[in-house]
Amino acid sequence: MQLTLKIWRQKNASDKGGFATYPVDHVSKDMSFLEMLDVLNEELTEKGQDPVHFDHDCREGICGSCSLYINGKPHGPLQTTTCQLHMRSFNDGETVTIEPWRAKAFPVLKDLVVDRYAFDRIIQAGGYVSVGTGGVPDANEIPIPKTIADLAMDAAQCIGCGACVAACKNASAMLFTSAKVSQLALLPQGQVERKTRAEKMVAQMDAEGFGACTNTGACEAECPKGISITNIARMNREYFSAVVSSENL
């Protein structure tokens, strides 16, 4: 395959940045998208040029590090992570546009690398689970209905990649935050800090500069793990319950 890549290049956070065009030849359909970028970077390095910087780690669709906006969609044409996207999803001679996540709360550090520590700060704001669960056998003795366990596990599948933010016209982090709130709010172990957790995580989300949710559903549609927007409704209930309880104290 032969492709033309239009890639966002930006030297640092203060640089204006812009698109650069690179032709790539001999691309195998069996390559992953990141392997194709590796080939490009090898060519650039051999020419003495600065390689394209991009985030990656496990390359197994688990860690959430890879975060590329490909042809106008987070992670590209399939509902999967960038590292699990293969070149068979593209056509010979196609022009592929590659950008970083675009959000105020995700400032570009260099090229396609963005600062996503805002997500970490939201999780940190939620604090710890203080209940003593003991060892693994003790935890397994706590009765949890399967339907509840399944919902908690579905929420816990969130890998924090940020595709929900990139897909949202408002750059909202509601799907991410609600998944982190839900995975603990549904379980007995998360009940002690349940109300304060929702309040603090929502407050931190707002402080980071993420936009509001207007229920377009783009986040769920693009989430590589299929996190449901029902978690957003659950977080809203958790938050308002916490606020009302605080006002009545």
C-alpha atoms as an extended CHARMM CRD file, in Angstrom:
* protein
*
       249  EXT
         1         1  MET       CA              0.0000000000        0.0000000000        0.0000000000  PROA      1               0.0000000000
         2         2  GLN       CA              0.9680000000        3.6000000000       -0.5940000000  PROA      2               0.0000000000
         3         3  LEU       CA             -0.4520000000        6.2790000000        1.6770000000  PROA      3               0.0000000000
         4         4  THR       CA             -0.1790000000       10.0030000000        2.1790000000  PROA      4               0.0000000000
         5         5  LEU       CA             -0.0590000000       11.0170000000        5.8350000000  PROA      5               0.0000000000
         6         6  LYS       CA             -1.0650000000       14.4720000000        7.0090000000  PROA      6               0.0000000000
         7         7  ILE       CA              0.2840000000       14.6410000000       10.5510000000  PROA      7               0.0000000000
         8         8  TRP       CA              0.0160000000       17.4060000000       13.1310000000  PROA      8               0.0000000000
         9         9  ARG       CA              3.5180000000       18.5660000000       14.1180000000  PROA      9               0.0000000000
        10        10  GLN       CA              4.0610000000       20.8400000000       17.1040000000  PROA      10              0.0000000000
        11        11  LYS       CA              7.4450000000       21.4420000000       18.7430000000  PROA      11              0.0000000000
        12        12  ASN       CA              6.0980000000       22.1740000000       22.2290000000  PROA      12              0.0000000000
        13        13  ALA       CA              3.0770000000       23.4130000000       24.1470000000  PROA      13              0.0000000000
        14        14  SER       CA              3.6530000000       27.0510000000       23.1630000000  PROA      14              0.0000000000
        15        15  ASP       CA              4.3110000000       26.3810000000       19.4730000000  PROA      15              0.0000000000
        16        16  LYS       CA              1.5210000000       27.1690000000       17.0060000000  PROA      16              0.0000000000
        17        17  GLY       CA              1.9480000000       23.8740000000       15.1750000000  PROA      17              0.0000000000
        18        18  GLY       CA              0.6620000000       22.7540000000       11.7910000000  PROA      18              0.0000000000
        19        19  PHE       CA              0.2290000000       19.8200000000        9.4340000000  PROA      19              0.0000000000
        20        20  ALA       CA              3.1400000000       18.1460000000        7.6430000000  PROA      20              0.0000000000
        21        21  THR       CA              2.6640000000       15.7400000000        4.7250000000  PROA      21              0.0000000000
        22        22  TYR       CA              4.5690000000       12.4720000000        4.4310000000  PROA      22              0.0000000000
        23        23  PRO       CA              4.2830000000        9.8280000000        1.6960000000  PROA      23              0.0000000000
        24        24  VAL       CA              4.7470000000        6.2430000000        2.9160000000  PROA      24              0.0000000000
        25        25  ASP       CA              5.3160000000        3.2330000000        0.6610000000  PROA      25              0.0000000000
        26        26  HSD       CA              5.3000000000       -0.5240000000        1.1560000000  PROA      26              0.0000000000
        27        27  VAL       CA              2.7260000000       -0.4510000000        3.9250000000  PROA      27              0.0000000000
        28        28  SER       CA              1.4370000000       -3.9320000000        4.7190000000  PROA      28              0.0000000000
        29        29  LYS       CA             -2.2620000000       -4.3800000000        5.3780000000  PROA      29              0.0000000000
        30        30  ASP       CA             -1.2570000000       -6.5860000000        8.3220000000  PROA      30              0.0000000000
        31        31  MET       CA              0.6040000000       -3.7520000000       10.0690000000  PROA      31              0.0000000000
        32        32  SER       CA             -0.9940000000       -2.0700000000       13.0350000000  PROA      32              0.0000000000
        33        33  PHE       CA             -1.4590000000        1.6840000000       12.7440000000  PROA      33              0.0000000000
        34        34  LEU       CA              1.3360000000        2.2880000000       15.2600000000  PROA      34              0.0000000000
        35        35  GLU       CA              3.6690000000       -0.0580000000       13.3710000000  PROA      35              0.0000000000
        36        36  MET       CA              3.0550000000        2.0260000000       10.2700000000  PROA      36              0.0000000000
        37        37  LEU       CA              4.0650000000        5.1390000000       12.2350000000  PROA      37              0.0000000000
        38        38  ASP       CA              7.1480000000        3.2670000000       13.4630000000  PROA      38              0.0000000000
        39        39  VAL       CA              8.1440000000        2.6920000000        9.8210000000  PROA      39              0.0000000000
        40        40  LEU       CA              7.6700000000        6.3880000000        9.0610000000  PROA      40              0.0000000000
        41        41  ASN       CA              9.7690000000        7.3650000000       12.0890000000  PROA      41              0.0000000000
        42        42  GLU       CA             12.5810000000        5.0440000000       11.0190000000  PROA      42              0.0000000000
        43        43  GLU       CA             12.6530000000        6.7810000000        7.6340000000  PROA      43              0.0000000000
        44        44  LEU       CA             12.6230000000       10.2340000000        9.2510000000  PROA      44              0.0000000000
        45        45  THR       CA             15.4150000000        9.2630000000       11.6460000000  PROA      45              0.0000000000
        46        46  GLU       CA             17.5580000000        7.9420000000        8.7790000000  PROA      46              0.0000000000
        47        47  LYS       CA             17.1220000000       11.3110000000        7.0390000000  PROA      47              0.0000000000
        48        48  GLY       CA             18.1860000000       13.1560000000       10.2020000000  PROA      48              0.0000000000
        49        49  GLN       CA             14.6800000000       14.5460000000       10.7840000000  PROA      49              0.0000000000
        50        50  ASP       CA             12.7480000000       14.6820000000       14.0380000000  PROA      50              0.0000000000
        51        51  PRO       CA             10.4720000000       11.6090000000       14.3470000000  PROA      51              0.0000000000
        52        52  VAL       CA              6.7570000000       11.9960000000       15.0040000000  PROA      52              0.0000000000
        53        53  HSD       CA              6.0630000000       11.8210000000       18.7370000000  PROA      53              0.0000000000
        54        54  PHE       CA              3.0210000000        9.8300000000       19.8320000000  PROA      54              0.0000000000
        55        55  ASP       CA              1.8400000000        8.0480000000       22.9910000000  PROA      55              0.0000000000
        56        56  HSD       CA              1.8590000000        4.2510000000       23.2640000000  PROA      56              0.0000000000
        57        57  ASP       CA              2.6480000000        1.5520000000       25.8020000000  PROA      57              0.0000000000
        58        58  CYS       CA              1.1150000000       -1.9280000000       25.8830000000  PROA      58              0.0000000000
        59        59  ARG       CA             -0.1090000000       -1.9730000000       22.2590000000  PROA      59              0.0000000000
        60        60  GLU       CA             -2.7120000000       -4.5170000000       23.3540000000  PROA      60              0.0000000000
        61        61  GLY       CA             -5.7520000000       -2.2590000000       23.7810000000  PROA      61              0.0000000000
        62        62  ILE       CA             -5.4840000000       -2.2800000000       27.5690000000  PROA      62              0.0000000000
        63        63  CYS       CA             -3.5080000000        0.7040000000       28.8750000000  PROA      63              0.0000000000
        64        64  GLY       CA             -5.2800000000        3.5510000000       27.0540000000  PROA      64              0.0000000000
        65        65  SER       CA             -2.0370000000        5.3390000000       26.1780000000  PROA      65              0.0000000000
        66        66  CYS       CA             -2.4970000000        5.4980000000       22.4060000000  PROA      66              0.0000000000
        67        67  SER       CA             -4.6450000000        8.4750000000       21.5140000000  PROA      67              0.0000000000
        68        68  LEU       CA             -4.7870000000        9.5730000000       17.8980000000  PROA      68              0.0000000000
        69        69  TYR       CA             -7.5510000000       11.4220000000       16.0530000000  PROA      69              0.0000000000
        70        70  ILE       CA             -7.5680000000        9.6580000000       12.6790000000  PROA      70              0.0000000000
        71        71  ASN       CA             -9.5600000000       10.9890000000        9.7310000000  PROA      71              0.0000000000
        72        72  GLY       CA            -11.8380000000       12.9210000000       12.0560000000  PROA      72              0.0000000000
        73        73  LYS       CA            -12.5500000000       10.0970000000       14.5160000000  PROA      73              0.0000000000
        74        74  PRO       CA            -10.9520000000        9.1450000000       17.8450000000  PROA      74              0.0000000000
        75        75  HSD       CA             -8.8310000000        6.0160000000       17.2840000000  PROA      75              0.0000000000
        76        76  GLY       CA             -9.8990000000        5.8810000000       13.6300000000  PROA      76              0.0000000000
        77        77  PRO       CA            -12.7040000000        4.1840000000       11.6620000000  PROA      77              0.0000000000
        78        78  LEU       CA            -13.2830000000        1.2440000000       14.0350000000  PROA      78              0.0000000000
        79        79  GLN       CA            -14.5340000000        1.2580000000       17.6270000000  PROA      79              0.0000000000
        80        80  THR       CA            -11.2000000000        0.1090000000       19.0100000000  PROA      80              0.0000000000
        81        81  THR       CA             -7.9660000000        1.5730000000       20.3350000000  PROA      81              0.0000000000
        82        82  THR       CA             -5.4220000000        3.0160000000       17.8950000000  PROA      82              0.0000000000
        83        83  CYS       CA             -2.9630000000        0.2090000000       18.6520000000  PROA      83              0.0000000000
        84        84  GLN       CA             -5.5510000000       -2.4060000000       17.6400000000  PROA      84              0.0000000000
        85        85  LEU       CA             -6.3640000000       -0.6180000000       14.3740000000  PROA      85              0.0000000000
        86        86  HSD       CA             -4.7560000000       -2.2960000000       11.3580000000  PROA      86              0.0000000000
        87        87  MET       CA             -3.9110000000       -0.8950000000        7.9530000000  PROA      87              0.0000000000
        88        88  ARG       CA             -6.4170000000       -3.2050000000        6.2620000000  PROA      88              0.0000000000
        89        89  SER       CA             -8.9870000000       -0.6100000000        7.3630000000  PROA      89              0.0000000000
        90        90  PHE       CA             -7.4980000000        1.8390000000        4.8310000000  PROA      90              0.0000000000
        91        91  ASN       CA             -7.2850000000        1.8660000000        1.0430000000  PROA      91              0.0000000000
        92        92  ASP       CA             -4.2520000000        2.0270000000       -1.2130000000  PROA      92              0.0000000000
        93        93  GLY       CA             -3.5630000000        5.6380000000       -2.1970000000  PROA      93              0.0000000000
        94        94  GLU       CA             -5.6580000000        7.0800000000        0.6520000000  PROA      94              0.0000000000
        95        95  THR       CA             -4.7560000000       10.2820000000        2.4840000000  PROA      95              0.0000000000
        96        96  VAL       CA             -4.8460000000        9.7530000000        6.2560000000  PROA      96              0.0000000000
        97        97  THR       CA             -5.0650000000       12.7630000000        8.5810000000  PROA      97              0.0000000000
        98        98  ILE       CA             -3.6470000000       12.2500000000       12.0770000000  PROA      98              0.0000000000
        99        99  GLU       CA             -4.1900000000       14.7310000000       14.9200000000  PROA      99              0.0000000000
       100       100  PRO       CA             -3.8620000000       14.7680000000       18.7180000000  PROA      100             0.0000000000
       101       101  TRP       CA             -6.8720000000       14.9050000000       21.0480000000  PROA      101             0.0000000000
       102       102  ARG       CA             -8.3680000000       18.3950000000       20.9330000000  PROA      102             0.0000000000
       103       103  ALA       CA             -9.4760000000       19.6750000000       24.3390000000  PROA      103             0.0000000000
       104       104  LYS       CA             -8.5830000000       22.5550000000       26.6360000000  PROA      104             0.0000000000
       105       105  ALA       CA             -7.9510000000       20.0670000000       29.4410000000  PROA      105             0.0000000000
       106       106  PHE       CA             -5.6430000000       17.9980000000       27.1900000000  PROA      106             0.0000000000
       107       107  PRO       CA             -2.9230000000       20.4780000000       26.1200000000  PROA      107             0.0000000000
       108       108  VAL       CA             -0.5800000000       19.3000000000       23.3640000000  PROA      108             0.0000000000
       109       109  LEU       CA              2.9440000000       18.6260000000       24.6470000000  PROA      109             0.0000000000
       110       110  LYS       CA              4.5650000000       17.7050000000       21.3370000000  PROA      110             0.0000000000
       111       111  ASP       CA              3.1880000000       16.5250000000       17.9940000000  PROA      111             0.0000000000
       112       112  LEU       CA              0.5260000000       13.9240000000       18.8340000000  PROA      112             0.0000000000
       113       113  VAL       CA              1.2910000000       13.7040000000       22.5640000000  PROA      113             0.0000000000
       114       114  VAL       CA             -1.1560000000       15.3950000000       24.9340000000  PROA      114             0.0000000000
       115       115  ASP       CA             -1.1400000000       15.8950000000       28.7010000000  PROA      115             0.0000000000
       116       116  ARG       CA             -3.9100000000       13.7150000000       30.1480000000  PROA      116             0.0000000000
       117       117  TYR       CA             -2.9950000000       14.1120000000       33.8100000000  PROA      117             0.0000000000
       118       118  ALA       CA             -6.3650000000       15.8120000000       34.2640000000  PROA      118             0.0000000000
       119       119  PHE       CA             -7.8630000000       12.3100000000       34.3340000000  PROA      119             0.0000000000
       120       120  ASP       CA             -5.4430000000       11.2580000000       37.0730000000  PROA      120             0.0000000000
       121       121  ARG       CA             -6.3550000000       14.2860000000       39.1640000000  PROA      121             0.0000000000
       122       122  ILE       CA            -10.0580000000       13.4480000000       38.8590000000  PROA      122             0.0000000000
       123       123  ILE       CA             -9.3860000000        9.9310000000       40.1370000000  PROA      123             0.0000000000
       124       124  GLN       CA             -7.1720000000       11.2630000000       42.9480000000  PROA      124             0.0000000000
       125       125  ALA       CA             -9.9760000000       13.6270000000       44.0030000000  PROA      125             0.0000000000
       126       126  GLY       CA            -12.1690000000       10.5820000000       44.6400000000  PROA      126             0.0000000000
       127       127  GLY       CA             -9.8280000000        9.4090000000       47.3790000000  PROA      127             0.0000000000
       128       128  TYR       CA             -9.4170000000        5.8960000000       48.7170000000  PROA      128             0.0000000000
       129       129  VAL       CA            -11.8030000000        3.0950000000       49.6090000000  PROA      129             0.0000000000
       130       130  SER       CA            -11.4310000000        2.9410000000       53.3790000000  PROA      130             0.0000000000
       131       131  VAL       CA            -13.5090000000       -0.1810000000       54.0720000000  PROA      131             0.0000000000
       132       132  GLY       CA            -11.4300000000       -3.1410000000       55.2140000000  PROA      132             0.0000000000
       133       133  THR       CA            -12.0760000000       -5.9690000000       52.7640000000  PROA      133             0.0000000000
       134       134  GLY       CA             -9.4140000000       -8.2870000000       54.1450000000  PROA      134             0.0000000000
       135       135  GLY       CA             -7.8010000000      -10.8200000000       51.8650000000  PROA      135             0.0000000000
       136       136  VAL       CA             -9.1540000000      -12.2400000000       48.6260000000  PROA      136             0.0000000000
       137       137  PRO       CA            -11.2230000000      -14.9660000000       50.3340000000  PROA      137             0.0000000000
       138       138  ASP       CA            -12.8190000000      -12.3470000000       52.6150000000  PROA      138             0.0000000000
       139       139  ALA       CA            -13.7300000000      -10.0840000000       49.7040000000  PROA      139             0.0000000000
       140       140  ASN       CA            -15.2720000000      -12.9900000000       47.8380000000  PROA      140             0.0000000000
       141       141  GLU       CA            -17.5620000000      -13.6750000000       50.7910000000  PROA      141             0.0000000000
       142       142  ILE       CA            -19.3750000000      -10.3500000000       50.3460000000  PROA      142             0.0000000000
       143       143  PRO       CA            -22.6120000000      -11.2080000000       48.5020000000  PROA      143             0.0000000000
       144       144  ILE       CA            -23.0850000000       -9.0890000000       45.3650000000  PROA      144             0.0000000000
       145       145  PRO       CA            -25.9020000000       -9.8340000000       42.8920000000  PROA      145             0.0000000000
       146       146  LYS       CA            -24.5360000000      -10.7950000000       39.4720000000  PROA      146             0.0000000000
       147       147  THR       CA            -26.4210000000       -8.0000000000       37.7210000000  PROA      147             0.0000000000
       148       148  ILE       CA            -24.7530000000       -5.4400000000       40.0070000000  PROA      148             0.0000000000
       149       149  ALA       CA            -21.3380000000       -7.0640000000       39.6460000000  PROA      149             0.0000000000
       150       150  ASP       CA            -21.7110000000       -7.0220000000       35.8670000000  PROA      150             0.0000000000
       151       151  LEU       CA            -22.6120000000       -3.3180000000       35.8340000000  PROA      151             0.0000000000
       152       152  ALA       CA            -19.6270000000       -2.5020000000       38.0520000000  PROA      152             0.0000000000
       153       153  MET       CA            -17.3000000000       -4.5310000000       35.8370000000  PROA      153             0.0000000000
       154       154  ASP       CA            -18.6820000000       -2.8450000000       32.7090000000  PROA      154             0.0000000000
       155       155  ALA       CA            -17.8570000000        0.5650000000       34.2050000000  PROA      155             0.0000000000
       156       156  ALA       CA            -14.4390000000       -0.6300000000       35.3790000000  PROA      156             0.0000000000
       157       157  GLN       CA            -13.4740000000       -1.4960000000       31.7900000000  PROA      157             0.0000000000
       158       158  CYS       CA            -12.7850000000        2.1980000000       31.1500000000  PROA      158             0.0000000000
       159       159  ILE       CA             -9.0770000000        2.5240000000       30.2380000000  PROA      159             0.0000000000
       160       160  GLY       CA             -8.9530000000        6.3270000000       30.4670000000  PROA      160             0.0000000000
       161       161  CYS       CA             -7.8410000000        6.8250000000       26.8670000000  PROA      161             0.0000000000
       162       162  GLY       CA             -9.8010000000       10.0640000000       26.4660000000  PROA      162             0.0000000000
       163       163  ALA       CA            -11.6620000000        9.1340000000       23.2780000000  PROA      163             0.0000000000
       164       164  CYS       CA            -14.8960000000       10.2690000000       24.9420000000  PROA      164             0.0000000000
       165       165  VAL       CA            -13.4690000000       13.7550000000       25.4180000000  PROA      165             0.0000000000
       166       166  ALA       CA            -12.0840000000       13.8670000000       21.8750000000  PROA      166             0.0000000000
       167       167  ALA       CA            -15.4120000000       12.7460000000       20.3990000000  PROA      167             0.0000000000
       168       168  CYS       CA            -17.5430000000       15.2190000000       22.3560000000  PROA      168             0.0000000000
       169       169  LYS       CA            -18.2630000000       18.5940000000       20.7530000000  PROA      169             0.0000000000
       170       170  ASN       CA            -18.0470000000       20.0790000000       24.2670000000  PROA      170             0.0000000000
       171       171  ALA       CA            -14.8940000000       18.1260000000       25.2490000000  PROA      171             0.0000000000
       172       172  SER       CA            -16.8300000000       16.6710000000       28.1850000000  PROA      172             0.0000000000
       173       173  ALA       CA            -15.2820000000       14.0900000000       30.5080000000  PROA      173             0.0000000000
       174       174  MET       CA            -18.6300000000       12.9410000000       31.9070000000  PROA      174             0.0000000000
       175       175  LEU       CA            -18.3690000000        9.4050000000       30.5170000000  PROA      175             0.0000000000
       176       176  PHE       CA            -14.9090000000        8.8610000000       31.9990000000  PROA      176             0.0000000000
       177       177  THR       CA            -15.7820000000       10.3780000000       35.3800000000  PROA      177             0.0000000000
       178       178  SER       CA            -19.1130000000        8.5670000000       35.6000000000  PROA      178             0.0000000000
       179       179  ALA       CA            -17.4440000000        5.2210000000       34.8720000000  PROA      179             0.0000000000
       180       180  LYS       CA            -14.9920000000        5.7810000000       37.7310000000  PROA      180             0.0000000000
       181       181  VAL       CA            -17.7980000000        6.8730000000       40.0650000000  PROA      181             0.0000000000
       182       182  SER       CA            -20.0770000000        3.9880000000       39.0620000000  PROA      182             0.0000000000
       183       183  GLN       CA            -17.5870000000        1.1690000000       39.4660000000  PROA      183             0.0000000000
       184       184  LEU       CA            -17.3670000000        1.9480000000       43.1940000000  PROA      184             0.0000000000
       185       185  ALA       CA            -20.8650000000        3.3270000000       43.8590000000  PROA      185             0.0000000000
       186       186  LEU       CA            -22.4040000000        0.0320000000       42.7480000000  PROA      186             0.0000000000
       187       187  LEU       CA            -20.3810000000       -2.1420000000       45.1240000000  PROA      187             0.0000000000
       188       188  PRO       CA            -20.6580000000       -2.5600000000       48.9190000000  PROA      188             0.0000000000
       189       189  GLN       CA            -16.9620000000       -1.7210000000       49.3220000000  PROA      189             0.0000000000
       190       190  GLY       CA            -17.5180000000        1.7340000000       47.8400000000  PROA      190             0.0000000000
       191       191  GLN       CA            -20.3870000000        2.8380000000       50.0670000000  PROA      191             0.0000000000
       192       192  VAL       CA            -18.4410000000        4.5730000000       52.8520000000  PROA      192             0.0000000000
       193       193  GLU       CA            -17.1560000000        7.4580000000       50.6900000000  PROA      193             0.0000000000
       194       194  ARG       CA            -19.9330000000        7.1750000000       48.1130000000  PROA      194             0.0000000000
       195       195  LYS       CA            -21.3660000000       10.6820000000       48.4320000000  PROA      195             0.0000000000
       196       196  THR       CA            -18.1640000000       12.6330000000       49.0070000000  PROA      196             0.0000000000
       197       197  ARG       CA            -16.5050000000       10.7540000000       46.1400000000  PROA      197             0.0000000000
       198       198  ALA       CA            -19.1210000000       11.8800000000       43.6110000000  PROA      198             0.0000000000
       199       199  GLU       CA            -19.0030000000       15.4880000000       44.8150000000  PROA      199             0.0000000000
       200       200  LYS       CA            -15.2070000000       15.7210000000       44.7670000000  PROA      200             0.0000000000
       201       201  MET       CA            -14.7100000000       14.0080000000       41.4140000000  PROA      201             0.0000000000
       202       202  VAL       CA            -17.3100000000       16.1680000000       39.6640000000  PROA      202             0.0000000000
       203       203  ALA       CA            -15.8090000000       19.3050000000       41.2210000000  PROA      203             0.0000000000
       204       204  GLN       CA            -12.3370000000       18.3130000000       39.9990000000  PROA      204             0.0000000000
       205       205  MET       CA            -13.6840000000       17.5050000000       36.5390000000  PROA      205             0.0000000000
       206       206  ASP       CA            -15.1500000000       21.0140000000       36.3150000000  PROA      206             0.0000000000
       207       207  ALA       CA            -11.9470000000       22.5820000000       37.6720000000  PROA      207             0.0000000000
       208       208  GLU       CA             -9.9090000000       20.8780000000       34.9220000000  PROA      208             0.0000000000
       209       209  GLY       CA            -11.8670000000       22.7680000000       32.2680000000  PROA      209             0.0000000000
       210       210  PHE       CA            -13.8330000000       19.9500000000       30.6490000000  PROA      210             0.0000000000
       211       211  GLY       CA            -17.0920000000       20.9360000000       28.9730000000  PROA      211             0.0000000000
       212       212  ALA       CA            -20.6510000000       20.0560000000       29.9510000000  PROA      212             0.0000000000
       213       213  CYS       CA            -22.5740000000       17.0150000000       28.7290000000  PROA      213             0.0000000000
       214       214  THR       CA            -25.4100000000       17.7030000000       26.2840000000  PROA      214             0.0000000000
       215       215  ASN       CA            -26.4130000000       14.0520000000       25.7600000000  PROA      215             0.0000000000
       216       216  THR       CA            -25.3490000000       13.6660000000       22.1230000000  PROA      216             0.0000000000
       217       217  GLY       CA            -24.0530000000       10.1520000000       22.8210000000  PROA      217             0.0000000000
       218       218  ALA       CA            -20.8760000000       10.6220000000       20.7600000000  PROA      218             0.0000000000
       219       219  CYS       CA            -18.7670000000        9.4720000000       23.7310000000  PROA      219             0.0000000000
       220       220  GLU       CA            -20.4280000000        6.0660000000       23.9490000000  PROA      220             0.0000000000
       221       221  ALA       CA            -20.3500000000        5.6350000000       20.1730000000  PROA      221             0.0000000000
       222       222  GLU       CA            -16.5790000000        6.1570000000       20.0280000000  PROA      222             0.0000000000
       223       223  CYS       CA            -15.5370000000        4.5160000000       23.3140000000  PROA      223             0.0000000000
       224       224  PRO       CA            -13.3080000000        1.5230000000       22.4670000000  PROA      224             0.0000000000
       225       225  LYS       CA            -14.6230000000       -0.3210000000       25.5350000000  PROA      225             0.0000000000
       226       226  GLY       CA            -18.2860000000        0.4850000000       24.9250000000  PROA      226             0.0000000000
       227       227  ILE       CA            -18.8460000000        2.3080000000       28.2220000000  PROA      227             0.0000000000
       228       228  SER       CA            -22.5530000000        3.1490000000       28.4400000000  PROA      228             0.0000000000
       229       229  ILE       CA            -23.9250000000        6.6520000000       28.9860000000  PROA      229             0.0000000000
       230       230  THR       CA            -26.2310000000        5.1370000000       31.6170000000  PROA      230             0.0000000000
       231       231  ASN       CA            -23.2170000000        5.6840000000       33.8700000000  PROA      231             0.0000000000
       232       232  ILE       CA            -23.6210000000        9.4340000000       33.3310000000  PROA      232             0.0000000000
       233       233  ALA       CA            -27.2140000000        9.2260000000       34.5500000000  PROA      233             0.0000000000
       234       234  ARG       CA            -26.0240000000        7.2450000000       37.5760000000  PROA      234             0.0000000000
       235       235  MET       CA            -23.3340000000        9.8130000000       38.3930000000  PROA      235             0.0000000000
       236       236  ASN       CA            -25.8700000000       12.6320000000       38.1510000000  PROA      236             0.0000000000
       237       237  ARG       CA            -28.0550000000       10.8350000000       40.6820000000  PROA      237             0.0000000000
       238       238  GLU       CA            -25.0630000000       10.2260000000       42.9450000000  PROA      238             0.0000000000
       239       239  TYR       CA            -23.9900000000       13.8640000000       42.7090000000  PROA      239             0.0000000000
       240       240  PHE       CA            -27.3920000000       15.4110000000       43.3690000000  PROA      240             0.0000000000
       241       241  SER       CA            -28.0080000000       13.0120000000       46.2450000000  PROA      241             0.0000000000
       242       242  ALA       CA            -24.6810000000       14.0520000000       47.7580000000  PROA      242             0.0000000000
       243       243  VAL       CA            -25.4120000000       17.7670000000       47.3130000000  PROA      243             0.0000000000
       244       244  VAL       CA            -28.8720000000       17.4840000000       48.8680000000  PROA      244             0.0000000000
       245       245  SER       CA            -27.4610000000       15.5070000000       51.8110000000  PROA      245             0.0000000000
       246       246  SER       CA            -24.7550000000       18.1550000000       52.3590000000  PROA      246             0.0000000000
       247       247  GLU       CA            -27.3240000000       20.9770000000       52.3220000000  PROA      247             0.0000000000
       248       248  ASN       CA            -29.4720000000       19.1950000000       54.9060000000  PROA      248             0.0000000000
       249       249  LEU       CA            -26.6410000000       18.7870000000       57.3990000000  PROA      249             0.0000000000
